[in-house]
């Protein structure tokens, strides 16, 4: 790889760095609005607090959803708390006295991620009505009155960002692929490609341990994609998801040792019963492997 090629790359971006970069694109009013959303205020109350109109607040909220690539006020509140733009609202009892069942804790963690009841039901393999029951129990146990307050409670309990084990379970045959430079994954549909699961083949493919990528703990997968290819990948994936079609895209990645590889990604969307995108599953393989794999299949 030439020096010119290596200079095209920036250093891998951690989740914290990506958050700071996103925050830099927010106006002061948008930051203020985001902080008040995290406190659980309605548009009308935000408008009164900031001395602006309800319509202006709606515009700020719409801009925030677009800039941060989020889908709900609940997700905005979670983002603000994670970014430190707002403090979690204090719930009216000592949280260490609260006893949650495993399912209630799982539900609360997914609420903190901004998911709707329908998505939580699909993720946990339960009915919408059961999710509603868990939410009602959480509101009573934590003595709060809204889902935004539940987001705050989840952060105080340390449940935010903790995903249920039975949601996003590893693909099968994982042990057979550990030695191959093939990366199986499941991720969220966001600009960071936040990983829920990464197979051990990640190490042989790009040099990183799977835990370095899962939940953006050390770096986001998007930061490993060549800067000139990131928009190409995003558009290809979104096009496939919109049409519910298989996704295939070729692009360049930077490995831990600085080496540049061209990879081929094959993926498909994971959808709820209503068609909402729950995530993306797929595999990433070095493009040079493809001729050998093809030859082997015809032998």
Secondary structure as GFF3:
##gff-version 3
##sequence-region A 1 299
A	DSSP	alpha_helix	3	7	.	.	.	ID=ss1
A	DSSP	alpha_helix	15	24	.	.	.	ID=ss2
A	DSSP	alpha_helix	28	38	.	.	.	ID=ss3
A	DSSP	alpha_helix	43	50	.	.	.	ID=ss4
A	DSSP	alpha_helix	54	67	.	.	.	ID=ss5
A	DSSP	alpha_helix	73	83	.	.	.	ID=ss6
A	DSSP	three_ten_helix	95	97	.	.	.	ID=ss7
A	DSSP	alpha_helix	102	112	.	.	.	ID=ss8
A	DSSP	alpha_helix	117	124	.	.	.	ID=ss9
A	DSSP	alpha_helix	128	142	.	.	.	ID=ss10
A	DSSP	alpha_helix	147	157	.	.	.	ID=ss11
A	DSSP	three_ten_helix	174	177	.	.	.	ID=ss12
A	DSSP	beta_strand	182	187	.	.	.	ID=ss13
A	DSSP	beta_strand	195	198	.	.	.	ID=ss14
A	DSSP	alpha_helix	201	206	.	.	.	ID=ss15
A	DSSP	alpha_helix	210	213	.	.	.	ID=ss16
A	DSSP	three_ten_helix	221	224	.	.	.	ID=ss17
A	DSSP	alpha_helix	230	243	.	.	.	ID=ss18
A	DSSP	beta_strand	247	254	.	.	.	ID=ss19
A	DSSP	beta_strand	260	271	.	.	.	ID=ss20
A	DSSP	beta_strand	277	286	.	.	.	ID=ss21
A	DSSP	alpha_helix	289	298	.	.	.	ID=ss22
###
